[in-house]
Amino acid sequence: RIATVRDDNELREKTAQKWSIMNNAPEITPATINCMGCRTDGAKFAYCNDYCPIRKCVNEKGYNTCGDCKELDDCQIVGAIFQHAPDAKENLL
């Protein structure tokens, strides 16, 4: 999101290269990572828009974020994220 908002091509290049290696996905390029974030209108990274289980669940339940869900504390989808990044949960609430 930062590279998109700042229109920072250098950051797009760096991020695309990192994500491409991390995910063994050479199709990730600077042109494909533009994203304004899940909670705003505008460009979405293809994975997030089409395949992200979190986004899919939120959309199916009609929430703005998973922070609106009563099942958040026991959620199997985001539980692993919260274990590794506790601040992520605080950002939702």
Stockholm file with secondary structure:
# STOCKHOLM 1.0

chainA/1-93         RIATVRDDNELREKTAQKWSIMNNAPEITPATINCMGCRTDGAKFAYCNDYCPIRKCVNEKGYNTCGDCKELDDCQIVGAIFQHAPDAKENLL
#=GR chainA/1-93 SS CHHHHHTCHHHHHHHHHHHHHHTTCTTCCGGGCCCCCTTSSSCCCHHHHHTCHHHHHHHHHTCSSGGGCTTGGGCTTTHHHHHHCHHHHHHHC
#=GC SS_cons        CHHHHHTCHHHHHHHHHHHHHHTTCTTCCGGGCCCCCTTSSSCCCHHHHHTCHHHHHHHHHTCSSGGGCTTGGGCTTTHHHHHHCHHHHHHHC
//
